[in-house]
Amino acid sequence: RVTAVDALAAMTSAPAFVIADEELRGLLLPGHRCDLTVVDVDLTQLTATSAQRALDASLLMTVVNGEVVHRKR
């Protein structure tokens, strides 16, 4: 089993580290590149019994290269 926080790290900061680009990617910090998706569920709070909520989450916003490319209306 993996915690929700570990799963998110595996999809964000870990790949940046693997490709040796952690100076610009993988964290939400000023100066870092920003590609992200905002959903209406706090993914860090999910447990094994509530993980289905991640699949049912609604997309609120998508940001690519720091630009909002989608926003739920």
PDB file of N, CA, C and O in Angstrom:
ATOM      1  N   ARG A   1       0.832  -1.190   0.000  1.00  0.00           N
ATOM      2  CA  ARG A   1       0.000   0.000   0.000  1.00  0.00           C
ATOM      3  C   ARG A   1       0.870   1.244   0.000  1.00  0.00           C
ATOM      4  O   ARG A   1       1.986   1.254   0.519  1.00  0.00           O
ATOM      5  N   VAL A   2       0.330   2.272  -0.589  1.00  0.00           N
ATOM      6  CA  VAL A   2       1.000   3.568  -0.625  1.00  0.00           C
ATOM      7  C   VAL A   2       0.019   4.601  -0.081  1.00  0.00           C
ATOM      8  O   VAL A   2      -1.186   4.507  -0.315  1.00  0.00           O
ATOM      9  N   THR A   3       0.535   5.572   0.636  1.00  0.00           N
ATOM     10  CA  THR A   3      -0.346   6.639   1.116  1.00  0.00           C
ATOM     11  C   THR A   3      -0.683   7.566  -0.050  1.00  0.00           C
ATOM     12  O   THR A   3      -0.004   7.565  -1.077  1.00  0.00           O
ATOM     13  N   ALA A   4      -1.729   8.347   0.122  1.00  0.00           N
ATOM     14  CA  ALA A   4      -2.112   9.308  -0.919  1.00  0.00           C
ATOM     15  C   ALA A   4      -0.991  10.316  -1.153  1.00  0.00           C
ATOM     16  O   ALA A   4      -0.727  10.690  -2.296  1.00  0.00           O
ATOM     17  N   VAL A   5      -0.340  10.754  -0.100  1.00  0.00           N
ATOM     18  CA  VAL A   5       0.758  11.721  -0.225  1.00  0.00           C
ATOM     19  C   VAL A   5       1.918  11.101  -1.000  1.00  0.00           C
ATOM     20  O   VAL A   5       2.507  11.761  -1.857  1.00  0.00           O
ATOM     21  N   ASP A   6       2.255   9.848  -0.714  1.00  0.00           N
ATOM     22  CA  ASP A   6       3.332   9.174  -1.449  1.00  0.00           C
ATOM     23  C   ASP A   6       2.965   8.981  -2.916  1.00  0.00           C
ATOM     24  O   ASP A   6       3.818   9.107  -3.794  1.00  0.00           O
ATOM     25  N   ALA A   7       1.705   8.676  -3.179  1.00  0.00           N
ATOM     26  CA  ALA A   7       1.268   8.502  -4.571  1.00  0.00           C
ATOM     27  C   ALA A   7       1.367   9.821  -5.338  1.00  0.00           C
ATOM     28  O   ALA A   7       1.786   9.834  -6.495  1.00  0.00           O
ATOM     29  N   LEU A   8       0.984  10.931  -4.701  1.00  0.00           N
ATOM     30  CA  LEU A   8       1.098  12.237  -5.354  1.00  0.00           C
ATOM     31  C   LEU A   8       2.562  12.598  -5.603  1.00  0.00           C
ATOM     32  O   LEU A   8       2.897  13.129  -6.661  1.00  0.00           O
ATOM     33  N   ALA A   9       3.423  12.317  -4.646  1.00  0.00           N
ATOM     34  CA  ALA A   9       4.857  12.587  -4.827  1.00  0.00           C
ATOM     35  C   ALA A   9       5.417  11.755  -5.973  1.00  0.00           C
ATOM     36  O   ALA A   9       6.280  12.216  -6.720  1.00  0.00           O
ATOM     37  N   ALA A  10       4.921  10.527  -6.110  1.00  0.00           N
ATOM     38  CA  ALA A  10       5.387   9.657  -7.194  1.00  0.00           C
ATOM     39  C   ALA A  10       5.009  10.201  -8.566  1.00  0.00           C
ATOM     40  O   ALA A  10       5.611   9.836  -9.576  1.00  0.00           O
ATOM     41  N   MET A  11       4.011  11.074  -8.595  1.00  0.00           N
ATOM     42  CA  MET A  11       3.575  11.633  -9.878  1.00  0.00           C
ATOM     43  C   MET A  11       4.009  13.083 -10.068  1.00  0.00           C
ATOM     44  O   MET A  11       3.733  13.676 -11.111  1.00  0.00           O
ATOM     45  N   THR A  12       4.684  13.664  -9.076  1.00  0.00           N
ATOM     46  CA  THR A  12       5.062  15.080  -9.169  1.00  0.00           C
ATOM     47  C   THR A  12       6.556  15.274  -8.949  1.00  0.00           C
ATOM     48  O   THR A  12       7.315  15.403  -9.909  1.00  0.00           O
ATOM     49  N   SER A  13       6.975  15.295  -7.704  1.00  0.00           N
ATOM     50  CA  SER A  13       8.381  15.593  -7.410  1.00  0.00           C
ATOM     51  C   SER A  13       9.330  14.454  -7.788  1.00  0.00           C
ATOM     52  O   SER A  13      10.459  14.722  -8.198  1.00  0.00           O
ATOM     53  N   ALA A  14       8.914  13.209  -7.664  1.00  0.00           N
ATOM     54  CA  ALA A  14       9.798  12.083  -7.982  1.00  0.00           C
ATOM     55  C   ALA A  14      10.237  12.080  -9.457  1.00  0.00           C
ATOM     56  O   ALA A  14      11.430  11.931  -9.722  1.00  0.00           O
ATOM     57  N   PRO A  15       9.322  12.239 -10.422  1.00  0.00           N
ATOM     58  CA  PRO A  15       9.773  12.264 -11.822  1.00  0.00           C
ATOM     59  C   PRO A  15      10.732  13.423 -12.110  1.00  0.00           C
ATOM     60  O   PRO A  15      11.667  13.270 -12.896  1.00  0.00           O
ATOM     61  N   ALA A  16      10.509  14.569 -11.485  1.00  0.00           N
ATOM     62  CA  ALA A  16      11.415  15.705 -11.675  1.00  0.00           C
ATOM     63  C   ALA A  16      12.814  15.339 -11.187  1.00  0.00           C
ATOM     64  O   ALA A  16      13.809  15.683 -11.826  1.00  0.00           O
ATOM     65  N   PHE A  17      12.888  14.649 -10.066  1.00  0.00           N
ATOM     66  CA  PHE A  17      14.173  14.218  -9.531  1.00  0.00           C
ATOM     67  C   PHE A  17      14.830  13.195 -10.459  1.00  0.00           C
ATOM     68  O   PHE A  17      16.032  13.264 -10.715  1.00  0.00           O
ATOM     69  N   VAL A  18      14.035  12.244 -10.959  1.00  0.00           N
ATOM     70  CA  VAL A  18      14.569  11.190 -11.825  1.00  0.00           C
ATOM     71  C   VAL A  18      15.200  11.770 -13.088  1.00  0.00           C
ATOM     72  O   VAL A  18      16.230  11.277 -13.548  1.00  0.00           O
ATOM     73  N   ILE A  19      14.593  12.810 -13.648  1.00  0.00           N
ATOM     74  CA  ILE A  19      15.160  13.408 -14.862  1.00  0.00           C
ATOM     75  C   ILE A  19      16.109  14.560 -14.542  1.00  0.00           C
ATOM     76  O   ILE A  19      16.498  15.316 -15.432  1.00  0.00           O
ATOM     77  N   ALA A  20      16.482  14.692 -13.258  1.00  0.00           N
ATOM     78  CA  ALA A  20      17.429  15.708 -12.794  1.00  0.00           C
ATOM     79  C   ALA A  20      16.974  17.124 -13.150  1.00  0.00           C
ATOM     80  O   ALA A  20      17.786  17.964 -13.538  1.00  0.00           O
ATOM     81  N   ASP A  21      15.673  17.382 -13.016  1.00  0.00           N
ATOM     82  CA  ASP A  21      15.125  18.699 -13.311  1.00  0.00           C
ATOM     83  C   ASP A  21      14.370  19.265 -12.106  1.00  0.00           C
ATOM     84  O   ASP A  21      13.455  20.075 -12.258  1.00  0.00           O
ATOM     85  N   GLU A  22      14.767  18.825 -10.904  1.00  0.00           N
ATOM     86  CA  GLU A  22      14.062  19.273  -9.704  1.00  0.00           C
ATOM     87  C   GLU A  22      14.269  20.751  -9.394  1.00  0.00           C
ATOM     88  O   GLU A  22      13.571  21.307  -8.546  1.00  0.00           O
ATOM     89  N   GLU A  23      15.216  21.391 -10.068  1.00  0.00           N
ATOM     90  CA  GLU A  23      15.404  22.833  -9.891  1.00  0.00           C
ATOM     91  C   GLU A  23      14.278  23.630 -10.553  1.00  0.00           C
ATOM     92  O   GLU A  23      14.040  24.782 -10.190  1.00  0.00           O
ATOM     93  N   LEU A  24      13.578  23.019 -11.529  1.00  0.00           N
ATOM     94  CA  LEU A  24      12.529  23.715 -12.269  1.00  0.00           C
ATOM     95  C   LEU A  24      11.173  23.035 -12.235  1.00  0.00           C
ATOM     96  O   LEU A  24      10.176  23.646 -12.620  1.00  0.00           O
ATOM     97  N   ARG A  25      11.105  21.792 -11.787  1.00  0.00           N
ATOM     98  CA  ARG A  25       9.851  21.034 -11.849  1.00  0.00           C
ATOM     99  C   ARG A  25       9.587  20.284 -10.550  1.00  0.00           C
ATOM    100  O   ARG A  25      10.476  20.114  -9.715  1.00  0.00           O
ATOM    101  N   GLY A  26       8.357  19.847 -10.405  1.00  0.00           N
ATOM    102  CA  GLY A  26       8.017  18.920  -9.334  1.00  0.00           C
ATOM    103  C   GLY A  26       7.476  19.530  -8.059  1.00  0.00           C
ATOM    104  O   GLY A  26       6.910  18.815  -7.231  1.00  0.00           O
ATOM    105  N   LEU A  27       7.633  20.829  -7.878  1.00  0.00           N
ATOM    106  CA  LEU A  27       7.119  21.491  -6.680  1.00  0.00           C
ATOM    107  C   LEU A  27       6.425  22.788  -7.079  1.00  0.00           C
ATOM    108  O   LEU A  27       6.750  23.384  -8.107  1.00  0.00           O
ATOM    109  N   LEU A  28       5.477  23.219  -6.269  1.00  0.00           N
ATOM    110  CA  LEU A  28       4.814  24.503  -6.515  1.00  0.00           C
ATOM    111  C   LEU A  28       5.608  25.595  -5.807  1.00  0.00           C
ATOM    112  O   LEU A  28       5.345  25.926  -4.651  1.00  0.00           O
ATOM    113  N   LEU A  29       6.576  26.143  -6.519  1.00  0.00           N
ATOM    114  CA  LEU A  29       7.441  27.186  -5.979  1.00  0.00           C
ATOM    115  C   LEU A  29       7.638  28.273  -7.028  1.00  0.00           C
ATOM    116  O   LEU A  29       7.583  27.994  -8.225  1.00  0.00           O
ATOM    117  N   PRO A  30       7.867  29.513  -6.590  1.00  0.00           N
ATOM    118  CA  PRO A  30       8.151  30.571  -7.563  1.00  0.00           C
ATOM    119  C   PRO A  30       9.349  30.185  -8.437  1.00  0.00           C
ATOM    120  O   PRO A  30      10.365  29.695  -7.943  1.00  0.00           O
ATOM    121  N   GLY A  31       9.207  30.414  -9.734  1.00  0.00           N
ATOM    122  CA  GLY A  31      10.280  30.096 -10.669  1.00  0.00           C
ATOM    123  C   GLY A  31      10.230  28.691 -11.240  1.00  0.00           C
ATOM    124  O   GLY A  31      10.916  28.399 -12.219  1.00  0.00           O
ATOM    125  N   HIS A  32       9.426  27.813 -10.644  1.00  0.00           N
ATOM    126  CA  HIS A  32       9.282  26.459 -11.178  1.00  0.00           C
ATOM    127  C   HIS A  32       8.264  26.467 -12.308  1.00  0.00           C
ATOM    128  O   HIS A  32       7.364  27.307 -12.340  1.00  0.00           O
ATOM    129  N   ARG A  33       8.413  25.532 -13.229  1.00  0.00           N
ATOM    130  CA  ARG A  33       7.430  25.378 -14.296  1.00  0.00           C
ATOM    131  C   ARG A  33       6.148  24.847 -13.683  1.00  0.00           C
ATOM    132  O   ARG A  33       6.181  24.072 -12.727  1.00  0.00           O
ATOM    133  N   CYS A  34       5.030  25.264 -14.231  1.00  0.00           N
ATOM    134  CA  CYS A  34       3.766  24.896 -13.606  1.00  0.00           C
ATOM    135  C   CYS A  34       2.815  24.243 -14.609  1.00  0.00           C
ATOM    136  O   CYS A  34       2.261  24.916 -15.479  1.00  0.00           O
ATOM    137  N   ASP A  35       2.635  22.959 -14.482  1.00  0.00           N
ATOM    138  CA  ASP A  35       1.577  22.213 -15.152  1.00  0.00           C
ATOM    139  C   ASP A  35       0.811  21.540 -14.022  1.00  0.00           C
ATOM    140  O   ASP A  35       1.389  20.768 -13.257  1.00  0.00           O
ATOM    141  N   LEU A  36      -0.472  21.821 -13.908  1.00  0.00           N
ATOM    142  CA  LEU A  36      -1.222  21.200 -12.821  1.00  0.00           C
ATOM    143  C   LEU A  36      -2.693  21.084 -13.167  1.00  0.00           C
ATOM    144  O   LEU A  36      -3.208  21.752 -14.064  1.00  0.00           O
ATOM    145  N   THR A  37      -3.341  20.217 -12.426  1.00  0.00           N
ATOM    146  CA  THR A  37      -4.772  20.006 -12.545  1.00  0.00           C
ATOM    147  C   THR A  37      -5.385  20.202 -11.164  1.00  0.00           C
ATOM    148  O   THR A  37      -4.878  19.670 -10.176  1.00  0.00           O
ATOM    149  N   VAL A  38      -6.467  20.956 -11.093  1.00  0.00           N
ATOM    150  CA  VAL A  38      -7.158  21.205  -9.826  1.00  0.00           C
ATOM    151  C   VAL A  38      -8.473  20.442  -9.855  1.00  0.00           C
ATOM    152  O   VAL A  38      -9.267  20.582 -10.785  1.00  0.00           O
ATOM    153  N   VAL A  39      -8.692  19.633  -8.827  1.00  0.00           N
ATOM    154  CA  VAL A  39      -9.934  18.867  -8.712  1.00  0.00           C
ATOM    155  C   VAL A  39     -10.646  19.261  -7.419  1.00  0.00           C
ATOM    156  O   VAL A  39     -10.077  19.943  -6.566  1.00  0.00           O
ATOM    157  N   ASP A  40     -11.880  18.829  -7.289  1.00  0.00           N
ATOM    158  CA  ASP A  40     -12.686  19.214  -6.126  1.00  0.00           C
ATOM    159  C   ASP A  40     -12.583  18.246  -4.949  1.00  0.00           C
ATOM    160  O   ASP A  40     -13.457  18.221  -4.083  1.00  0.00           O
ATOM    161  N   VAL A  41     -11.523  17.457  -4.919  1.00  0.00           N
ATOM    162  CA  VAL A  41     -11.292  16.493  -3.848  1.00  0.00           C
ATOM    163  C   VAL A  41      -9.867  16.699  -3.333  1.00  0.00           C
ATOM    164  O   VAL A  41      -8.941  16.851  -4.129  1.00  0.00           O
ATOM    165  N   ASP A  42      -9.685  16.705  -2.020  1.00  0.00           N
ATOM    166  CA  ASP A  42      -8.343  16.784  -1.450  1.00  0.00           C
ATOM    167  C   ASP A  42      -7.727  15.390  -1.517  1.00  0.00           C
ATOM    168  O   ASP A  42      -8.003  14.543  -0.668  1.00  0.00           O
ATOM    169  N   LEU A  43      -6.906  15.159  -2.511  1.00  0.00           N
ATOM    170  CA  LEU A  43      -6.338  13.832  -2.746  1.00  0.00           C
ATOM    171  C   LEU A  43      -5.434  13.367  -1.614  1.00  0.00           C
ATOM    172  O   LEU A  43      -5.235  12.165  -1.434  1.00  0.00           O
ATOM    173  N   THR A  44      -4.886  14.304  -0.851  1.00  0.00           N
ATOM    174  CA  THR A  44      -4.012  13.909   0.260  1.00  0.00           C
ATOM    175  C   THR A  44      -4.783  13.308   1.425  1.00  0.00           C
ATOM    176  O   THR A  44      -4.181  12.704   2.313  1.00  0.00           O
ATOM    177  N   GLN A  45      -6.095  13.460   1.438  1.00  0.00           N
ATOM    178  CA  GLN A  45      -6.912  12.968   2.549  1.00  0.00           C
ATOM    179  C   GLN A  45      -7.583  11.628   2.249  1.00  0.00           C
ATOM    180  O   GLN A  45      -8.300  11.094   3.095  1.00  0.00           O
ATOM    181  N   LEU A  46      -7.358  11.084   1.064  1.00  0.00           N
ATOM    182  CA  LEU A  46      -8.012   9.830   0.698  1.00  0.00           C
ATOM    183  C   LEU A  46      -7.372   8.641   1.405  1.00  0.00           C
ATOM    184  O   LEU A  46      -6.172   8.626   1.676  1.00  0.00           O
ATOM    185  N   THR A  47      -8.189   7.671   1.690  1.00  0.00           N
ATOM    186  CA  THR A  47      -7.726   6.424   2.299  1.00  0.00           C
ATOM    187  C   THR A  47      -8.092   5.292   1.350  1.00  0.00           C
ATOM    188  O   THR A  47      -8.718   5.521   0.315  1.00  0.00           O
ATOM    189  N   ALA A  48      -7.708   4.094   1.697  1.00  0.00           N
ATOM    190  CA  ALA A  48      -8.038   2.938   0.862  1.00  0.00           C
ATOM    191  C   ALA A  48      -9.540   2.815   0.674  1.00  0.00           C
ATOM    192  O   ALA A  48      -9.998   2.427  -0.401  1.00  0.00           O
ATOM    193  N   THR A  49     -10.310   3.136   1.696  1.00  0.00           N
ATOM    194  CA  THR A  49     -11.759   3.001   1.593  1.00  0.00           C
ATOM    195  C   THR A  49     -12.419   4.173   0.860  1.00  0.00           C
ATOM    196  O   THR A  49     -13.553   4.047   0.398  1.00  0.00           O
ATOM    197  N   SER A  50     -11.729   5.304   0.748  1.00  0.00           N
ATOM    198  CA  SER A  50     -12.323   6.458   0.064  1.00  0.00           C
ATOM    199  C   SER A  50     -11.652   6.781  -1.272  1.00  0.00           C
ATOM    200  O   SER A  50     -11.946   7.811  -1.877  1.00  0.00           O
ATOM    201  N   ALA A  51     -10.761   5.915  -1.731  1.00  0.00           N
ATOM    202  CA  ALA A  51     -10.000   6.178  -2.952  1.00  0.00           C
ATOM    203  C   ALA A  51     -10.889   6.346  -4.186  1.00  0.00           C
ATOM    204  O   ALA A  51     -10.506   7.047  -5.123  1.00  0.00           O
ATOM    205  N   GLN A  52     -12.047   5.729  -4.203  1.00  0.00           N
ATOM    206  CA  GLN A  52     -12.968   5.869  -5.331  1.00  0.00           C
ATOM    207  C   GLN A  52     -13.320   7.334  -5.581  1.00  0.00           C
ATOM    208  O   GLN A  52     -13.606   7.716  -6.716  1.00  0.00           O
ATOM    209  N   ARG A  53     -13.301   8.153  -4.534  1.00  0.00           N
ATOM    210  CA  ARG A  53     -13.615   9.576  -4.687  1.00  0.00           C
ATOM    211  C   ARG A  53     -12.665  10.259  -5.678  1.00  0.00           C
ATOM    212  O   ARG A  53     -13.056  11.224  -6.334  1.00  0.00           O
ATOM    213  N   ALA A  54     -11.440   9.778  -5.794  1.00  0.00           N
ATOM    214  CA  ALA A  54     -10.492  10.369  -6.755  1.00  0.00           C
ATOM    215  C   ALA A  54     -10.983  10.161  -8.179  1.00  0.00           C
ATOM    216  O   ALA A  54     -10.830  11.042  -9.025  1.00  0.00           O
ATOM    217  N   LEU A  55     -11.567   9.010  -8.445  1.00  0.00           N
ATOM    218  CA  LEU A  55     -12.075   8.723  -9.789  1.00  0.00           C
ATOM    219  C   LEU A  55     -13.336   9.518 -10.098  1.00  0.00           C
ATOM    220  O   LEU A  55     -13.642   9.775 -11.262  1.00  0.00           O
ATOM    221  N   ASP A  56     -14.064   9.905  -9.060  1.00  0.00           N
ATOM    222  CA  ASP A  56     -15.301  10.660  -9.242  1.00  0.00           C
ATOM    223  C   ASP A  56     -15.086  12.171  -9.146  1.00  0.00           C
ATOM    224  O   ASP A  56     -16.045  12.936  -9.250  1.00  0.00           O
ATOM    225  N   ALA A  57     -13.845  12.609  -8.950  1.00  0.00           N
ATOM    226  CA  ALA A  57     -13.550  14.037  -8.772  1.00  0.00           C
ATOM    227  C   ALA A  57     -13.901  14.826 -10.031  1.00  0.00           C
ATOM    228  O   ALA A  57     -13.795  14.321 -11.149  1.00  0.00           O
ATOM    229  N   SER A  58     -14.316  16.061  -9.828  1.00  0.00           N
ATOM    230  CA  SER A  58     -14.608  16.963 -10.947  1.00  0.00           C
ATOM    231  C   SER A  58     -13.394  17.839 -11.217  1.00  0.00           C
ATOM    232  O   SER A  58     -12.740  18.318 -10.291  1.00  0.00           O
ATOM    233  N   LEU A  59     -13.105  18.038 -12.477  1.00  0.00           N
ATOM    234  CA  LEU A  59     -12.008  18.897 -12.903  1.00  0.00           C
ATOM    235  C   LEU A  59     -12.425  20.351 -12.757  1.00  0.00           C
ATOM    236  O   LEU A  59     -13.437  20.765 -13.323  1.00  0.00           O
ATOM    237  N   LEU A  60     -11.659  21.131 -12.006  1.00  0.00           N
ATOM    238  CA  LEU A  60     -11.968  22.546 -11.811  1.00  0.00           C
ATOM    239  C   LEU A  60     -11.105  23.453 -12.682  1.00  0.00           C
ATOM    240  O   LEU A  60     -11.575  24.478 -13.176  1.00  0.00           O
ATOM    241  N   MET A  61      -9.829  23.068 -12.870  1.00  0.00           N
ATOM    242  CA  MET A  61      -8.927  23.923 -13.628  1.00  0.00           C
ATOM    243  C   MET A  61      -7.726  23.113 -14.109  1.00  0.00           C
ATOM    244  O   MET A  61      -7.287  22.178 -13.439  1.00  0.00           O
ATOM    245  N   THR A  62      -7.201  23.485 -15.279  1.00  0.00           N
ATOM    246  CA  THR A  62      -5.968  22.917 -15.793  1.00  0.00           C
ATOM    247  C   THR A  62      -5.037  24.062 -16.149  1.00  0.00           C
ATOM    248  O   THR A  62      -5.437  25.018 -16.813  1.00  0.00           O
ATOM    249  N   VAL A  63      -3.787  23.958 -15.700  1.00  0.00           N
ATOM    250  CA  VAL A  63      -2.767  24.972 -15.970  1.00  0.00           C
ATOM    251  C   VAL A  63      -1.617  24.289 -16.704  1.00  0.00           C
ATOM    252  O   VAL A  63      -1.119  23.254 -16.261  1.00  0.00           O
ATOM    253  N   VAL A  64      -1.197  24.868 -17.823  1.00  0.00           N
ATOM    254  CA  VAL A  64      -0.071  24.348 -18.601  1.00  0.00           C
ATOM    255  C   VAL A  64       0.912  25.490 -18.821  1.00  0.00           C
ATOM    256  O   VAL A  64       0.544  26.557 -19.313  1.00  0.00           O
ATOM    257  N   ASN A  65       2.166  25.252 -18.450  1.00  0.00           N
ATOM    258  CA  ASN A  65       3.198  26.293 -18.554  1.00  0.00           C
ATOM    259  C   ASN A  65       2.793  27.576 -17.839  1.00  0.00           C
ATOM    260  O   ASN A  65       3.119  28.671 -18.297  1.00  0.00           O
ATOM    261  N   GLY A  66       2.093  27.451 -16.734  1.00  0.00           N
ATOM    262  CA  GLY A  66       1.697  28.613 -15.951  1.00  0.00           C
ATOM    263  C   GLY A  66       0.480  29.350 -16.482  1.00  0.00           C
ATOM    264  O   GLY A  66       0.071  30.357 -15.904  1.00  0.00           O
ATOM    265  N   GLU A  67      -0.107  28.871 -17.569  1.00  0.00           N
ATOM    266  CA  GLU A  67      -1.287  29.512 -18.166  1.00  0.00           C
ATOM    267  C   GLU A  67      -2.517  28.647 -17.924  1.00  0.00           C
ATOM    268  O   GLU A  67      -2.478  27.435 -18.137  1.00  0.00           O
ATOM    269  N   VAL A  68      -3.597  29.258 -17.485  1.00  0.00           N
ATOM    270  CA  VAL A  68      -4.856  28.526 -17.304  1.00  0.00           C
ATOM    271  C   VAL A  68      -5.401  28.188 -18.690  1.00  0.00           C
ATOM    272  O   VAL A  68      -5.682  29.082 -19.488  1.00  0.00           O
ATOM    273  N   VAL A  69      -5.548  26.898 -18.969  1.00  0.00           N
ATOM    274  CA  VAL A  69      -6.068  26.467 -20.263  1.00  0.00           C
ATOM    275  C   VAL A  69      -7.490  25.941 -20.163  1.00  0.00           C
ATOM    276  O   VAL A  69      -8.171  25.767 -21.173  1.00  0.00           O
ATOM    277  N   HIS A  70      -7.938  25.688 -18.922  1.00  0.00           N
ATOM    278  CA  HIS A  70      -9.316  25.242 -18.702  1.00  0.00           C
ATOM    279  C   HIS A  70      -9.746  25.712 -17.320  1.00  0.00           C
ATOM    280  O   HIS A  70      -8.989  25.615 -16.354  1.00  0.00           O
ATOM    281  N   ARG A  71     -10.962  26.219 -17.239  1.00  0.00           N
ATOM    282  CA  ARG A  71     -11.545  26.600 -15.950  1.00  0.00           C
ATOM    283  C   ARG A  71     -13.017  26.240 -15.997  1.00  0.00           C
ATOM    284  O   ARG A  71     -13.737  26.624 -16.918  1.00  0.00           O
ATOM    285  N   LYS A  72     -13.459  25.488 -14.977  1.00  0.00           N
ATOM    286  CA  LYS A  72     -14.876  25.117 -14.910  1.00  0.00           C
ATOM    287  C   LYS A  72     -15.715  26.369 -14.717  1.00  0.00           C
ATOM    288  O   LYS A  72     -15.384  27.233 -13.906  1.00  0.00           O
ATOM    289  N   ARG A  73     -16.778  26.455 -15.452  1.00  0.00           N
ATOM    290  CA  ARG A  73     -17.665  27.628 -15.364  1.00  0.00           C
ATOM    291  C   ARG A  73     -18.918  27.298 -14.626  1.00  0.00           C
ATOM    292  O   ARG A  73     -19.779  28.161 -14.454  1.00  0.00           O
TER     293      ARG A  73
END
